[in-house]
């Protein structure tokens, strides 16, 4: 005889957190089928709920579509390019990078290594000038001329190095990259204006030249923060996490520290060198401590540039090893096959000839039979 399904459903197991009670007498209804009358008072208006919150209706999820052409992207990967218009798409509730910032062709290119090498040389030159201005007799005019040349080298290296792929198909990063490259030209412009002012070529307009040069330095400093940020993005994409953290620290502290040095410039005697005396040694120590964060910025950019350039050379070497692996394995096998049967492995022992002594002993003699006189 078949058993009705309704009869089995009333004995369905209730969850352990069932805290239902009768609304008329307060009798606990835990373990009883939902909707049955109360066994104490017989009231039938019992709650149908078993203590669990009512399930929310299923949310209607709008199928993903391309923002450019409206093409239905259902069934495609969560990020990629639209097969209809070719534009990039990404999940609407996330902000993920959908492209590799530093692809292998960029990492293995000559411009990658050359640009980073030039940037490292410019950073080393700027650090050298910060030391020279303290311990050597360098006039302000000579300092500004040299810094104009060093900053121009920095700009050339930055233009050669920064790849367009670092934008990651994001419009605001592309705009920031372009503004960064343009703003760095204000470094040599500002130093040139200062050089003209110090050369007495701007008579009557000294104050105007100084204001314009100061504005150039502030905008160029903001652009330098952007350049360091681009280096942070590249370092993270190459899994150089330690270098990225150092550069991020540099990006945060470069602008406020440079503004502090600009507001409180070096005293006049520093422009002619610190005197070689006990008092001068104390001054040198004080300046080394106070300016150590400023020099740390140049050292960080210098070291990171060299590391990223070395990363490119390492990628080229790995690619060469992978491309020539089959040839190297084949050559090694040929050498091994040619040496089979030719090379003697281990010592060679002379086996004695079998004779009467051999048969009489029953063992394999280690030496030949003694020779009879």
Helices and strands as residue ranges (DSSP letters): H 5-9, E 80-81, E 88-89, H 104-107, H 110-135, H 140-161, G 164-167, H 171-183, H 185-198, H 206-237, H 241-263, G 268-272, H 278-290, H 292-323, H 325-339, H 356-361
